[in-house]
Amino acid sequence: QVQLVESGGGLVQAGGSLRLSCAASGIIFSFVTMGWYRQAPGKQRDLIAHITRGNNTNYADSVKGRFTISRDNAKNMVYLQMNSLKPEDTAVYYCNRATAPWGWGRGTQVTVSS
């Protein structure tokens, strides 16, 4: 059974930084392209970054140049370093497989104040 546990969210002022972490279990993690998603109130959940098993990365235009996704296969962890945060980054952030997501974890709330 796949388990995904996100952490590291919080309240931060615009321009600040946060580092999110995701612990995955129940999968052969190193084979999977992992992604970070976010869902703002009243909006759909969107994939904003993903990282392949070979550490190739891709980002949505809205976060490109500000966010960095990384992974540690030995620890079954995925990270999202978020810099230069903006109020529009406020959302619940989730990690999951980048294609055909499994069941969702609880996510971690990120709130950016102006």
C-alpha positions as CSV (number, residue, x, y, z in Angstrom):
1,Q,0.0,0.0,0.0
2,V,1.4,3.4,-1.0
3,Q,1.8,6.0,1.7
4,L,2.7,9.6,1.0
5,V,3.4,12.0,3.9
6,E,4.0,15.6,3.1
7,S,5.5,18.1,5.6
8,G,7.3,21.4,5.8
9,G,4.5,23.8,5.0
10,G,3.7,26.9,7.0
11,L,3.0,30.7,7.0
12,V,5.6,32.8,5.3
13,Q,5.8,36.4,4.1
14,A,6.1,37.1,0.4
15,G,9.7,36.8,-0.8
16,G,10.4,34.1,1.8
17,S,11.3,30.4,1.4
18,L,10.1,27.0,2.5
19,R,11.3,23.5,1.9
20,L,8.7,20.8,1.6
21,S,9.4,17.1,2.2
22,C,7.6,14.0,1.1
23,A,8.2,10.6,2.6
24,A,7.0,7.7,0.4
25,S,6.6,4.1,1.3
26,G,5.1,1.0,-0.2
27,I,6.6,1.5,-3.6
28,I,9.8,0.9,-5.5
29,F,10.5,4.6,-5.2
30,S,13.6,4.8,-7.4
31,F,11.7,3.7,-10.5
32,V,9.0,6.3,-10.3
33,T,8.8,9.8,-11.7
34,M,7.6,11.8,-8.7
35,G,5.8,15.2,-8.7
36,W,4.7,18.0,-6.5
37,Y,1.1,19.2,-7.0
38,R,-0.8,22.0,-5.4
39,Q,-4.4,23.0,-4.9
40,A,-5.5,26.4,-4.1
41,P,-9.0,27.1,-2.6
42,G,-11.7,26.6,-5.3
43,K,-9.2,25.5,-7.9
44,Q,-8.1,22.2,-9.3
45,R,-5.1,20.3,-8.3
46,D,-2.2,21.0,-10.6
47,L,1.2,19.3,-11.2
48,I,3.8,22.0,-10.7
49,A,7.1,20.1,-10.8
50,H,8.3,16.6,-11.5
51,I,11.6,14.6,-11.3
52,T,12.4,11.5,-13.2
53,R,14.3,8.5,-11.9
54,G,17.3,10.0,-13.7
55,N,16.9,13.4,-11.9
56,N,15.6,15.2,-15.0
57,T,13.2,17.9,-13.8
58,N,10.4,19.9,-15.3
59,Y,8.4,22.8,-13.9
60,A,5.2,24.7,-14.5
61,D,5.8,28.2,-15.8
62,S,4.3,29.6,-12.6
63,V,7.1,28.3,-10.5
64,K,10.0,28.0,-12.9
65,G,13.1,29.7,-11.6
66,R,11.8,29.9,-8.1
67,F,11.1,26.2,-7.1
68,T,13.5,23.3,-7.2
69,I,12.5,19.7,-6.9
70,S,14.9,17.0,-5.8
71,R,14.9,13.4,-4.6
72,D,16.8,11.1,-2.3
73,N,16.2,7.5,-3.5
74,A,18.0,6.0,-0.6
75,K,15.6,7.6,1.8
76,N,12.5,7.5,-0.4
77,M,12.1,11.2,-0.1
78,V,11.2,14.0,-2.5
79,Y,11.7,17.7,-1.7
80,L,10.5,21.0,-3.0
81,Q,12.6,24.1,-2.3
82,M,10.5,27.1,-2.7
83,N,12.1,30.5,-2.9
84,S,10.7,34.0,-3.7
85,L,7.3,32.9,-2.6
86,K,4.3,34.9,-3.7
87,P,0.8,35.1,-2.3
88,E,-0.5,33.2,-5.3
89,D,1.6,30.3,-4.2
90,T,-0.8,29.8,-1.3
91,A,-2.2,26.3,-1.6
92,V,-2.1,22.8,-0.2
93,Y,0.9,21.0,-1.6
94,Y,0.9,17.3,-2.3
95,C,3.5,14.8,-3.7
96,N,2.5,11.9,-5.8
97,R,3.5,10.0,-9.0
98,A,3.7,12.5,-11.8
99,T,1.5,10.3,-14.1
100,A,-1.5,8.2,-12.9
101,P,-1.3,9.4,-9.3
102,W,-1.9,7.0,-6.4
103,G,-4.2,7.8,-3.5
104,W,-3.4,11.2,-2.0
105,G,-1.8,12.1,1.2
106,R,-3.0,14.8,3.5
107,G,-0.8,17.4,1.9
108,T,0.9,20.4,3.6
109,Q,-0.5,23.9,3.8
110,V,1.6,26.7,2.5
111,T,0.3,30.2,3.1
112,V,2.1,33.3,1.8
113,S,1.2,36.6,3.2
114,S,1.6,39.9,1.3
